[in-house]
Amino acid sequence: AGGATPAVCTTSTSRSGSSSSSSSSGVILTPSNTPATAAGLKAIEAEDRVVLLVYFPLSSRVAPCYMAFHKRWSVGKVVDKICTHGKIQNHNNQAADEEQQLHLFNLKLCVPLPPSATLVSLAPELSSGDPVMVSPGTVLPAVVVDAVRARGGAGGRGLSASAPALGLPSVAELTAAARKAECVLC
């Protein structure tokens, strides 16, 4: 059960190819599933499972989604699994420069997680249900950090699927902030 692979996260698309949950810029705004339907959920025993809300790089067109991971997996393996299932190019094993590598960031604190740490070793700073983001480099894009901090994250609660109910930035607000900062999102 520990080596099971999570299922692919998907988005629904219309015949025109546009995502039903995307903005006019093509950025996907809502998670493609729920914690109860997290990718990989059935492959990992409940007591060994950590479910995370995964946000993909801002430049991708991949919907954020909940994914289940084994609690003993390293952060590096989690990044590999996320990239495989989000169809994100991952050259971490080839790139010597950390700024070229993809990192997994805890969106509650806006910090990168150590690649060799296991998910269970990161508790309580990272726990099931928490939002994370895969992004290149060792620092999150400023627009992401600003959006999280503006609504009580980075030391508070950060992003979550229920962000509006908690007074935190939603994916739509994060996208709007990125557009305002003239970031390339697609």
ZASE-310888 format. One line per 8 residues: number of its first residue (from 0); for each residue x, y, z of C-alpha. Coordinates in Angstrom, 1 decimal. Example, Ala and Ser with C-alpha at 12.3 -4.5 7.8 and 13.67 -1.06 7.14 Angstrom:
<nodes>
0	12.3:-4.5:7.8 ~ 13.7:-1.1:7.1;
</nodes>
This chain:
<nodes>
0	0.0:0.0:0.0 ~ 2.9:2.4:0.8 ~ 4.2:2.4:-2.8 ~ 0.8:2.9:-4.5 ~ 0.5:5.6:-7.1 ~ -2.2:8.4:-6.8 ~ -4.8:8.6:-9.5 ~ -4.7:11.4:-12.0;
8	-6.3:14.7:-11.2 ~ -8.5:15.8:-14.0 ~ -10.6:18.8:-15.0 ~ -13.8:18.7:-17.0 ~ -13.6:20.4:-20.4 ~ -16.2:21.5:-22.9 ~ -16.0:20.6:-26.6 ~ -14.1:23.9:-27.1;
16	-11.4:22.6:-24.8 ~ -11.8:25.3:-22.1 ~ -12.1:24.2:-18.5 ~ -15.5:24.7:-16.9 ~ -13.8:25.9:-13.8 ~ -11.4:28.4:-15.4 ~ -11.3:32.1:-15.8 ~ -11.1:33.9:-19.2;
24	-7.3:33.7:-18.9 ~ -7.4:29.9:-18.8 ~ -6.3:29.7:-15.2 ~ -8.2:27.0:-13.3 ~ -9.9:28.5:-10.3 ~ -11.4:25.6:-8.3 ~ -10.1:22.2:-7.1 ~ -11.1:19.4:-9.4;
32	-12.1:17.1:-6.6 ~ -12.8:17.0:-2.8 ~ -10.8:15.5:0.1 ~ -13.3:12.6:0.0 ~ -12.4:11.9:-3.6 ~ -8.6:12.7:-3.4 ~ -6.4:11.2:-6.0 ~ -4.8:8.1:-4.6;
40	-7.2:7.9:-1.6 ~ -8.1:4.2:-2.0 ~ -4.5:3.1:-2.6 ~ -3.3:4.2:0.9 ~ -4.6:2.9:4.2 ~ -6.4:5.6:6.2 ~ -3.9:5.5:9.1 ~ -1.0:6.0:6.6;
48	-2.6:8.7:4.5 ~ -2.0:12.5:4.3 ~ -4.4:14.3:2.0 ~ -3.1:17.7:0.7 ~ -4.7:20.4:-1.4 ~ -2.2:20.7:-4.2 ~ -1.7:23.9:-6.2 ~ 0.4:23.6:-9.4;
56	2.8:26.2:-10.8 ~ 1.1:29.4:-11.8 ~ 2.2:28.8:-15.4 ~ 0.3:25.5:-15.6 ~ -3.3:24.9:-16.6 ~ -3.7:22.2:-14.0 ~ -6.6:22.5:-11.6 ~ -5.7:22.4:-7.9;
64	-6.7:19.1:-6.5 ~ -6.6:17.0:-3.4 ~ -4.1:14.2:-3.5 ~ -3.4:11.4:-1.0 ~ 0.2:10.5:-0.1 ~ 1.7:8.0:2.2 ~ 2.9:9.7:5.4 ~ 6.3:8.1:5.2;
72	7.0:9.4:1.6 ~ 9.7:12.0:1.3 ~ 8.8:15.5:0.1 ~ 10.9:14.8:-3.0 ~ 8.8:11.7:-3.8 ~ 5.6:13.8:-3.3 ~ 6.9:16.4:-5.7 ~ 7.6:13.6:-8.2;
80	4.1:12.1:-7.8 ~ 2.5:15.6:-8.1 ~ 4.4:16.4:-11.3 ~ 3.7:13.0:-12.9 ~ 0.0:13.3:-12.3 ~ -0.3:17.0:-13.2 ~ 1.9:16.4:-16.3 ~ 4.3:19.0:-15.1;
88	7.9:18.7:-16.4 ~ 10.2:17.8:-13.5 ~ 14.0:17.9:-14.0 ~ 14.8:17.9:-10.3 ~ 17.1:14.9:-10.7 ~ 19.0:16.6:-13.5 ~ 19.2:20.2:-12.3 ~ 22.0:21.0:-9.9;
96	20.8:24.6:-9.2 ~ 18.0:24.7:-6.6 ~ 16.5:27.7:-8.4 ~ 15.8:25.5:-11.4 ~ 14.3:22.7:-9.3 ~ 10.6:22.4:-8.3 ~ 9.9:22.6:-4.6 ~ 6.9:21.9:-2.5;
104	5.8:24.9:-0.4 ~ 3.6:24.9:2.7 ~ 1.1:27.6:1.9 ~ 0.3:28.2:5.5 ~ 3.8:29.5:6.1 ~ 5.0:30.2:2.5 ~ 8.1:28.1:3.0 ~ 9.7:25.3:1.0;
112	9.6:21.9:2.5 ~ 12.9:20.0:2.8 ~ 13.0:17.4:0.0 ~ 14.4:14.6:2.2 ~ 11.9:15.1:5.0 ~ 9.0:12.7:5.3 ~ 5.5:14.0:5.5 ~ 5.0:12.6:9.0;
120	8.1:14.4:10.2 ~ 6.7:17.8:9.2 ~ 3.7:17.6:11.6 ~ 2.3:19.8:13.0 ~ 3.5:22.4:10.5 ~ 2.0:20.3:7.7 ~ -1.0:18.1:8.3 ~ -3.7:16.4:6.3;
128	-5.9:18.9:4.5 ~ -3.3:21.6:4.3 ~ -2.6:23.5:1.1 ~ 0.7:23.1:-0.7 ~ 2.1:24.5:-4.0 ~ 4.7:23.1:-6.4 ~ 6.8:26.0:-7.7 ~ 10.2:26.4:-9.2;
136	12.9:28.0:-7.1 ~ 13.3:28.3:-3.3 ~ 10.9:31.2:-2.9 ~ 7.3:31.4:-3.9 ~ 6.3:34.0:-6.5 ~ 5.7:37.3:-4.8 ~ 2.1:37.5:-5.9 ~ 1.4:34.2:-4.1;
144	3.1:35.3:-0.9 ~ 1.4:38.7:-1.0 ~ -2.0:37.1:-1.5 ~ -1.5:34.7:1.4 ~ -0.2:37.3:3.7 ~ -2.9:39.8:2.8 ~ -5.5:37.4:4.1 ~ -3.8:36.1:7.3;
152	-1.5:33.4:5.9 ~ 2.3:33.0:6.3 ~ 2.0:32.5:10.0 ~ -1.7:32.2:9.9 ~ -3.9:29.7:8.0 ~ -2.8:30.3:4.4 ~ -4.8:29.1:1.4 ~ -7.5:26.5:1.7;
160	-10.4:25.2:-0.4 ~ -12.7:26.9:2.1 ~ -10.7:30.1:1.9 ~ -13.7:32.5:1.5 ~ -15.4:31.1:4.6 ~ -12.2:31.6:6.6 ~ -11.5:35.1:5.2 ~ -8.5:33.8:3.3;
168	-7.6:34.3:-0.4 ~ -9.5:32.1:-2.8 ~ -7.9:30.7:-5.9 ~ -9.8:33.3:-7.9 ~ -8.4:36.1:-5.7 ~ -4.9:34.7:-6.1 ~ -5.4:34.6:-9.9 ~ -6.7:38.2:-9.9;
176	-3.7:39.3:-7.8 ~ -1.4:37.6:-10.3 ~ -3.1:39.3:-13.2 ~ -2.8:42.7:-11.5 ~ 0.9:42.1:-11.0 ~ 1.0:41.3:-14.8 ~ 2.4:37.8:-14.2 ~ 2.3:35.3:-17.0;
184	-0.3:32.7:-15.9 ~ -0.8:30.6:-19.0;
</nodes>
